Amino acid sequence: MRFFIDACLPRNFAAVLESYGHVAIDARDIGMRCADDAQIAAHARREGMALLTEDWGFSDIRAYPPADYHGIVIFETRDDAIGTKMAALRHLLDRSDVVQQLPGRLAIVTPTRIRLRPPLPMS
């Protein structure tokens, strides 16, 4: 899968994503460090990439309808520690079934929980 990493997340997200076999582009590496939310979203959408961010503005489904994107993932961590953020990323990546379900969905990810909108159908 292809992921676009917002500048608010640690740079080492890219290496972890790549170690799981995914393509990762960091906004800072393509001159989008200071891009506004609309520019970040447009790039992810145009390039068919799932957006990874901590910016809760992307949780507004009226402004960023999940169906229009290849996935929007918001990382919710209680502290600003890189280790906590990395644990949340690994929690997501360890759930390949969830990663495959990201297109068209909004996901809220913590180190111990993943919430998807809309919810997955019950088996």
C-alpha positions as CSV (number, residue, x, y, z in Angstrom):
1,M,0.0,0.0,0.0
2,R,1.1,3.6,-0.5
3,F,1.1,6.0,2.4
4,F,1.5,9.8,2.6
5,I,3.0,10.9,6.0
6,D,1.9,14.4,7.2
7,A,4.7,16.6,8.6
8,C,3.3,16.3,12.1
9,L,4.4,12.7,12.4
10,P,7.9,11.4,13.2
11,R,10.2,11.0,10.2
12,N,11.0,7.4,11.1
13,F,7.4,6.4,10.2
14,A,8.7,6.0,6.6
15,A,11.3,3.4,7.5
16,V,8.8,1.4,9.5
17,L,6.2,1.5,6.7
18,E,8.8,0.4,4.2
19,S,10.0,-2.5,6.5
20,Y,6.4,-3.8,6.2
21,G,6.6,-3.7,2.4
22,H,4.7,-0.4,1.9
23,V,5.6,2.7,-0.1
24,A,6.0,5.8,2.2
25,I,6.3,9.4,1.2
26,D,6.9,12.1,3.8
27,A,5.4,15.5,3.1
28,R,8.7,17.1,4.2
29,D,10.6,15.3,1.5
30,I,8.5,16.7,-1.3
31,G,8.4,20.3,-0.2
32,M,5.1,20.1,1.7
33,R,6.3,20.7,5.3
34,C,4.2,23.8,5.6
35,A,1.3,22.8,3.3
36,D,-2.2,23.4,4.7
37,D,-4.6,20.6,5.2
38,A,-6.4,21.0,1.9
39,Q,-3.0,20.7,0.0
40,I,-2.0,17.6,2.0
41,A,-5.4,16.0,1.4
42,A,-5.4,16.9,-2.3
43,H,-1.9,15.3,-2.7
44,A,-2.9,12.1,-1.0
45,R,-6.1,11.8,-3.0
46,R,-4.4,12.6,-6.3
47,E,-1.6,10.1,-5.7
48,G,-3.9,7.4,-4.4
49,M,-2.2,7.3,-1.0
50,A,-3.6,6.7,2.4
51,L,-2.9,9.8,4.6
52,L,-1.3,9.3,8.0
53,T,-1.6,12.3,10.4
54,E,-2.2,13.5,13.9
55,D,-4.2,16.4,12.7
56,W,-7.8,16.0,13.9
57,G,-9.0,18.4,11.2
58,F,-9.0,15.4,8.9
59,S,-11.6,13.7,11.1
60,D,-14.2,16.1,9.8
61,I,-16.0,13.8,7.3
62,R,-17.9,16.8,5.9
63,A,-14.6,18.4,4.7
64,Y,-12.7,15.1,4.0
65,P,-15.3,12.4,3.1
66,P,-13.5,9.1,3.6
67,A,-15.0,7.6,0.5
68,D,-13.0,10.2,-1.5
69,Y,-9.7,9.0,-0.2
70,H,-7.5,5.9,-0.2
71,G,-7.7,6.0,3.6
72,I,-7.3,8.6,6.3
73,V,-5.5,7.5,9.4
74,I,-5.4,9.7,12.5
75,F,-2.9,8.7,15.2
76,E,-4.2,9.5,18.7
77,T,-1.6,9.3,21.4
78,R,-1.7,10.7,25.0
79,D,1.8,11.9,25.0
80,D,4.2,13.3,22.4
81,A,6.8,10.5,22.8
82,I,8.0,9.1,19.5
83,G,7.9,5.6,21.0
84,T,4.2,5.9,21.7
85,K,3.6,7.1,18.1
86,M,5.7,4.2,16.7
87,A,3.8,1.7,18.9
88,A,0.5,3.0,17.4
89,L,1.9,2.7,13.8
90,R,3.1,-0.9,14.5
91,H,-0.3,-1.7,16.0
92,L,-1.9,-0.6,12.7
93,L,0.7,-2.4,10.5
94,D,0.5,-5.6,12.4
95,R,-3.2,-5.7,11.4
96,S,-2.9,-6.3,7.7
97,D,-6.6,-7.1,7.5
98,V,-7.3,-3.5,8.7
99,V,-4.7,-2.0,6.4
100,Q,-6.4,-3.7,3.5
101,Q,-9.7,-2.1,4.6
102,L,-8.4,1.5,4.7
103,P,-9.4,2.7,1.3
104,G,-12.6,4.8,1.7
105,R,-12.3,4.7,5.5
106,L,-11.3,6.9,8.4
107,A,-9.3,5.1,11.0
108,I,-8.4,6.4,14.5
109,V,-5.3,4.5,15.8
110,T,-3.8,4.3,19.3
111,P,-1.1,1.9,20.5
112,T,-3.9,-0.5,21.7
113,R,-7.0,0.3,19.7
114,I,-8.1,0.9,16.1
115,R,-11.5,2.4,15.3
116,L,-12.8,2.5,11.7
117,R,-15.5,4.6,10.2
118,P,-17.7,3.2,8.8
119,P,-17.4,0.1,11.0
120,L,-16.5,-3.2,9.5
121,P,-19.4,-5.5,8.8
122,M,-20.0,-8.1,11.5
123,S,-19.0,-11.6,10.5
